[in-house]
Structures are given as structure tokens and as C-alpha cells.
Amino acid sequence: MSSMEATYQEDAGIQKKRWMILIVLNLFTFMSTLDGSIVNIALPVLVRQMGLPVAQVEWVTTGYLMAICSVILFFGKLGDIAGKIRIFKLGMVIFTIGSLLCGFSHSLPLLIASRVVQAVGASMTMANSQGIVTDIFPSTERGKALGLIGTFVSLGSIAGPSLGGIIVSSMGWEYIFWVNVPIGILAIMLGWKVLPKDLVHIKSRIDLPGSLLFAVFVLSLFAGLLLGQQLGYGDYRILASLLAAAVTFIVFLIVELRSRQPLLQLTLFKNPLFSLSIFCAFLVFVSNFCFNIIAPFYAQNMLNMSPYGAGFLLMLYPICMVIVAPLSGALSDKIGSELLTFAGLMVMVIAQFGLARLHEGSAVVLVGIWIAMLGIGSGMFGSPNNSLIMSTVPRTQLGSAGSVNSLVRNVGMVVGITVATSILFQVMSSKAGYRVTGLVEGRPELFLSGMHVVFMTSSGICLLSALLTGWRLFSSRRAKSLGV
């Protein structure tokens, strides 16, 4: 490891190109996270065009995220063994091919299969980008570079609905995938030119039992959660799937604790600051994806906005976030991260509570204010929390920490979608007096009552994260005052 760091940082040619390398990494970081959420705005269009219920079309989003979660730790480990840059390059090609196939997929099974191809490429880039930055950038600039990757991750995750709305309205849903192809080809050409060769390959074996167990755990957990919306959580097949997930996860932890070269470095979680920061990040992504999945339907079906208009309204979120995130990151270097993460979470709690008060005749300006506040709160929280996560990890485990961070983010997205749609359909069904798995024509009050409960829940999730962060802030201040 040390020889690799010395060589990369003593090579003047690589150091000259380091910011160009970061641009290539950020292009794919942005595209791969964007594709987790960009489909959300197209879901109402796909529902109409394919004549399928919302619960089935939702698999276009969740299938992608499930596939990433299943293999991201495997590709992080493979990057350490076969070379992070080699795996990243291969991931760029697979992701771009997957994007091309998605646009040509006009049946739901084919579209989901193409999304899985996309996801495999995305996970190869996600798992290794933070490790590449860590190896190439000197320690004086590493924090800034990792912070920029974190900003592009968050930006990609929440820019999807707004960008997607504009693309769907002006060109059609296929282009939300095809837009990746020219950008991907450009990034691949640039990547082949500027990315250096891998210098050191760690002599290690792939943890196949751990990899397979983790994939089975993710697939059985999310299949159980998502199919539960359609079949009901009392169905024996759903209960069996969730039980299989719990058993597989326990076996996975036992296997990892006994393994000499584990897939997941469980020692990372011995650090309470790391564990708390990761957990808070998970809660925020759950909360944000409750907003991401519900907001496009509210804007288009309740406010009667076109996908184009809805896209511009939802664009307030990423715009506010991209302005605030770098300022928040820079400020955290001066005053510390704890206070900023706490303040950001409190802004998000208020914004989510405001969204829960909206109705069919709400003024678009008021909706825009709450969305902008949510973006400001996310920007205040994201960069400082990423900095906290990476600063608590020893130098030798930065790669593992990076893939755990990416995994938690993607799991948070799937859980957020599941929580939001499960609550929405449950409330709508109880109000309607029969089982509902989609929008009911001429009954907007059903959707609104479900939406209110979803946003109150996501506000509560943010509040829990804020309380944990407040406790962390109080503990660190107390420790400093006592001179510990």
C-alpha cells in the first residue's frame, strides 16, 4: 500500500492529471447515482404507456438499486485484488452498454433486465471511485476530493426527478437512459487517456461464501419488502422471504467474523463515530427517497403539472443542495462537522413537516419553498457527514469504508421507496375500503391522505437522525470541556 501511495504521488505526470481523473470519476459517480432516481419522474408515464400498476413499474427503480446493493461489496474487494482502476474502467463500459439497452426495452421484464446490466457497471464504478481518489490525491487534498465525490453522489441521487421530468417531456422516457450514452463514451475515452495503470494488486482471495450470502440476503430482504406491497405482509411467501433474509444475514456475519479475508471489514463498526455517522446517512437517504418517490406523483397528479413543469419545480432541491453543499463542506473544515449536520437535519425536519401539510390546492410557491428548504438541509448535512465518516477510518481501510458508505446509501434508497409506497398504499387502502396498489381515478383525497402520513413519517425519521446527531454534538462538546 505504501509503495503505491509513494509512486502515485511522486509521479509528476499523474499529479498533473489528478483533477482530470477526478472529473472522470465524478462523471460516472453522478450518472450511476442519478440512474437510481431519474426513473421516478417517468413512472407515471410508464404506468400509462405500459398499462401496469404502480407497484409493478416501481421495479424499474428498485431492481437497479437491489442489483447494486447485492454486488457492491464484491466489486470493492475485487478492485483491491485485480486493481481498482481496471474494475472502474470495465464498469464504465458495462454501464454505458446497459444504458443503451434500457432505451430499447419496451416490455417491463426486458427493461428490468437491462437495468440490472446497468447496475452491475454502476456498482463497479461506485465501489472503487473513493479508493482511487485516496490512492492518487495527496493527504492535503484528499478530503476536498472525497468531499467533491460525496457532493456528486448526493447531487446525482436527488437531481433525477427534476432532470428526468425535463427529458421525458421534451424527448420521451427512452432518453433518460440514452442521455448516458454520449456522456459515457466521452468519459470512457477520457478515462482511458488519463487514468493510470494499477500498480499494486493485493494478494487475497475473493470471499465467495460471504459474497453469495450477502447477495441472497439483499435479494430476499428487498423482494419480501417490495412484493409485500402487492400481496400483503401476512402472505406466507413474504414472511418466508423476510425470515430467509434474517437467517442469511446472521450466517453472513458469522462467516465474516471467521474469515481471514472478509468481504466486509466488521472492525470498522467498532468505531462508534463511524457507526453513528453511517446510520444517520442511512436515515437521511430513507427520508429523502420517501420524498423522491412521492413528489413526482403529487406534482403531476395533484397539482396537474406536466412532467416538464414538475421537473422544474423539483429542480429546486438539487439547485439549493449544490449551492449549499460545497459551502457547508468548507465551513466544516473550520468549525467541525457536528454542528452543521445537526442544523441541516433540523432544517430537513421542518421541510418534511411542511410537505406533510400540502393539499390539492396548495400554491406552487409554497411547495417550492418546502422543496428548496429540503435541498438546503440536505446540503448542510451531506458533505460534513461524509467527511466525518471518512475521517474516522484508518488509511488502510478507506476503500472498505467507501464501499460500505455506497452500500448504505443504496440500501437507504430502496428502504425509502419501500417505506413510502407501503405507507401510501396501506393508508389509501384503509380509506378506500379495498386493496389499492396505484392511483385511484377521481379520488385525489386517497392519495393526499397517504402522502400526509408518508411525509410525517419521513419527518420523524429525520428527527431521529437529528436527535442522534445532537447527542453526538453534546457528547463531543462535553468531552472537550472536560479536557478528555
N, C-alpha and C positions, 0 to 999 in steps of 0.2 A: 504493500500500500504506500509506504513512504517513498519508495523508488518511483512509483507512478506520479505521486504529487510533485516530487522534485523535478522529474523530467518534463512534465507538462508545463510547470511554472518557470523552468529555465529555458524553455523553447520560445524564443522571441517571436517566431512566426505564428505559433498558436496564440500567444498572448496578444498579438496584434489583431487576431481574428476573433477574440473571445466574445466581444459584444455581437458580432455577426452570428456566431454559434448560438448565442442566447436568443437571437431573433428567430432562428430556425426552430429551436426548442419551443419557444413561445407560440409560434405559428401552429404547431401541432398540439401543444397544450390547450390553446384556445379552441381549435377545431374539434378535438376529441371530447372536451367538456361541453362545448356548445351543442354537440350532437346528442348529448344526454337530455337536453331540454328544448331544442329547436322544434322538435316534432309536436310539442304540446299545443302550439297555436294551430297546427294543421289537423289536430284530432277532430274538431267539429266538421272540417271539410271531408276528412277520410270517412267519418261516420256517415255523412250524407252520400258521398260517392260510392262507397262500398256497401251501404245499406246494412251496416252491422251495429250492434250496441256498443256504447262507450267502453264497457268493461272488457270487450274483446279487442277493440282497436288500441286500448291502453298498452297492450303487449308490445306494440311497436316501440314504445318508450322503455318499458320495464325489461323487455328481452335484451335490449342493448346494455342496460345497467347491470342486469343479472350476469350476463356473459363477462363483463369487465370484472365484477366482483369475484367471479369463480376463478379467474386465471391471473389476476394482477400480482399476487404474491409469488406465483410460479415464475412469471416473467421477470420479476425483480431478482429472484435467486438465479435464474438462467443468465441474466445480464452480468451478474458477478462472475459467473463461470465462463461463459462464452464471449463476454465483452459487452459492456453496456451500450457502446456506440453501434456495434454490429446489430444488436437486437433492436435498437431505436430505428436504425435505417430500414430494417426489414419491416418493422411496424408501420413506417411511413407509407411504404408501397402497399401493404395489405389494406390499410385504412382507406387509401385513395381508390383501390380496386373495389372495396366494399361500398364506398360512396357512389361509384358509377353504377354498380349492380342495383342499389336501392331505388334509384330513379327509374329503372326499367321494370321494377317489380310491381305489377298491378293486381296481384292477389295477396291476401293477408299472410298466408304461410310463406310465400316467396319473399315478401318484404321483411318478415321477421328473420328468415334465414340470412338475407343479405345484411341485416342489422347485426347479426352475430359475427359475420365476417368482418364488418366494420369494427366491432367491439374488440375482437382479437388484436387487430392492428392498433387500436387506441390504447389498449392495456399495455402493449409492448412499449409504446412511447411514454405513457404515464408512469410506468414502474421505474423507468431509467432516467428520466429527464433531470430529476433533482440530484441523482448521483453523479451525472455528467457535469452539472454545474459545480458541484462540490469538488470534483477532481480538477477541473480546469481553472476555476477562479481562485485567486489568492485570498487568504483569510480576511484581508482588509476590505474586499469587495463581495465576499461570499454572501453575506447577509442581505445586501442590496439585491444581488442577482436572484437569490432564493425568494426574496420578497416580491420581485417582479413576476416570477413564475407563479407564486401564490395569487397575485393580482389577476393574472391572465386566467388562472383556474376559476376564480370566483366570477370574473367577467364572463367567461365562456358559459359557466353554469347558469347565469341569470340573464344573459343577453338573448338567449334562444327565442323566447316568445315574441319579443319585440322585432328582432331581425327576421324571424320566421314569418311574422304577420305581413311584413312589407314584401318579402319574396313570394309568399303564397298568393297575395293579392295581385301582384304585378306579373308573375310568370307561371304560377301553378305549383302544387306541392312537390313535384319531382325535383324542382330546382333548389329546394332546401338541402338536398343531398348533392346535386350536381355542382353547386357552388363550391364544394370542397375540392372538386377535381382539378380545375386550373390552379387553385392555391396550393393544393397538394403536390402537383407536378413541379411548380415553381420552387416549393420548399425542398422537394427531393433533389432537384438539380443543384440548388444552393447548398443543401446538406452534404451531397457527395463532394462538393468543392471545398467546403470549409471544415467539415467535421474530421478531426484527426483519427488515426488508427488507434485501436485499443492496444495499450502497451503491456498490461499485465492481466493474466487470466488466473483467477483463484482456483487452486486445486481442491475441488469439492465435488460431492455427488449431489444430484438432484434428489430432494426428499419426496420420492414418488408416493409413498403411503400418505404423507401429510398433504401433498398436492391434491390427490384424489379425494381424501376425506373432506378437505376444505371445499372443493367443488361440489361434492354431494350435499354438504351442509348448506351452502348458499342456495343451490337449486331447490332443495326440498323445503327450506325455510320460505323462500320467496314464492315458490309455486303454491305452497299452503296458504300464505297470506293473500296472494292475488286471486287464486281460484275461490277462496273463501267468500269473496265479494259476490261471486256468481252463484255458488252452490249453498252458501250459508256455512258459518263456522261450526255448526253442530254436525255437519256431514262427516261420516266415519272416515272417508278418504282424506279429508282436510286434516282431521285430528291425527290420522296415521302419518301424514306428511310432516306435520309440526313436531310430532313425537320423534320421528326419524331424524329431523334436524337437531333436536335437543341431544339425542343419544350420539349422533355423529360428531357434534361439537365437543362433547365430553371426551369421546375416544380420541379426537384430533388433539385436544390439549394434553392428554396422557402421552400420546405418540411424540408430540413436540418436546415435552419435558424430558423424555428418554433419549431423544435423537441427539447425536453428536453434531450434526449439521442440519438444524431445523429449518423449515420453511419460514417460520415466524419466530423472531427473536423475542421470546416472552420476557426476557430480562429487562426490556425497555419499559415494561409496565410496572417495574419495581419503583420507578421514579414517580412519586405522587404528582409532581407538577406536570410531567409529560401526560400521565393518565388523565388528569383533570382537564388539561387543555384539549386533548384529543376528544374527550367526552363532550365538552362544551361545543367543539366544532361539529360533532355529530348531531347534537341537538339543534344547532343553528341550521344545518342543511336539511334536517327533517322539517323544521318550521318553514324555511324558505321554499321548499318544494311543495308544501301544502298550498302556499300562495301561487307557485308556478303552475300547478295543475288546475286550480280553481279559477284564477284570474282571467284566462282567455275565454272561458265559458261565460263568466259574469259580463265581461266587456262586450262579447259578441251576441249573447242570447238575452241578457237583461237590459243592457244599455243600447242594444240594437246597432252596435258599431260594426263596420266592415272589418275583415282581418287586417286591412291596411291601417284603419283608424285605431283599432285595438293595439296593433303593433307599435304605433307611435306613442300611445298612452303608456304602454308597458315599458317603452324605451326609457322612461324617466328613471326606472330602477337602475339599469346599468350605467346610465349617464352620471347620475348622482354618485354611484358607487365608484366609478373610475376616476372621478374628481377627488373624492374624499380618501380613497384607499392609499394613494402614494403620500398624501399629507399626513395621514394617520400613521403610516409606516415610519416616515421621517421623524414625526413627533415622538413616537415610541422609543426611538434611539436616545432621545433627550430626557424624557420624563418616566420611562418604563412602560411596559405593556399593560399592566393590570388595570390601571385607572381607565385607559382608553377602551379596553374590552368591556369593562363594566358599563361605561357610559353608552357605548354602541348598543349593547344588549337592551338597556333601558329605553333607548330611542325605538328599537325594534318592537319591544313590548307595547309601547304606546301606539305605534303604527298598525300593528296587527289588531289591537283592540279597536282602533278607528275603522279598519276594514270590516270588522265584525258588525259595525253599526250601519253599513251601507244597505240600500234597498233599490227597488226597481227604478225609482225616480231620482236617485242621487245625482247631484251636479257633477259633471265630469271634472271640474276644477277641484272639488273636494276629493274625489277618487285619486286624482293626480297628486294631491298633497300627501295623502297617506302612502302612495306608492313611492314618491320621492323620499319621504322620511324613512321608509323601509330600506331604500338604497343607501341613504346616509348612514343609518345604523349598521348595515352590513359592511360598509366601507370602513367604518370606525373599528369594527370588531375583527375583520378578516386578517389584515396584514399583521397587527400586533400579536394576534393569537398564533399565526403561523410562525412568527419569529420566536414566540415562547416555546412552541413545540420543538423547533429545530435547535434552539439554544440549549435545551435541557439534555440533548443526546450526545454521547461521546463520538468523536470524529470517525471512529471505525464502524459506527452503526448508523451513519447518516442515510445510507442507501435503504436500509431496512425501515428506518423511520419515515422516509419519503414514501415508500410503497404502502406502509400502514396508514399514513395520512391520506393518500389517494383512495385506499380501500374504504376507510371510514367515511370519506366524502361521498363515495358512490353508494355505500350501504345507506347512508343518511338520505340520499335522493330517493332510493327505492322505498325505504320506510316512510318517507314523507308522502310519496304518491299513494302508498297503501293506506296510511292513516287517513289522508284527506278523502280518498274515494270511498273507503269503508264507512267513515262517519257520514259522508254525504248521502250515500245510498241507504244507510240504516235510518237516518232521520227522515229522508224522503219516503221510504217505505212505510215507516210508522205513521207519518202524516197522511199518506195516500190510502192506507189500509190494505195494501197489497205490495208484493215484492217489486222494487224498482231498481233497474241497473242502467238507467240512462235518463236523459231529459224527457219530461212529460209535456207534450204539446198543450198549450193553453193553460198550464198550471205553473206560472213562474214562482208562486209563493212556496211551492215544494222545494225548488232549487234554493231559493233565498233562505229558507229556514235551515236547510242543511249547510249552506255556506256560512251562516252565522255561527253555527256550532263548530265548524272546521276552524274558523279564524279565532274563536275564543280558545279552542284547544291549542292552536299554534302560538297564540299569545302566552298561554300558560307554559308551554314548552320553553319559550324564550325567557320567561320569568324564572323558571327553574335554573336555566343556564346562568342568568344574571345573579341569582342568589348564591350559586356555587362560586361564581367569579368574585362576588362581593366578599364571600368568606375567605377566598384566596388573597384578595387585596388586604382585608383586615388582618389576616394572619401574617403576611409579609411585612406590613407596617409595624405590627406589634413586635415581631421578631427584630426588626431594625431598631425600634425604640428601646428594646431591652438589650441591644448590642449582641444578639445571638448570631 
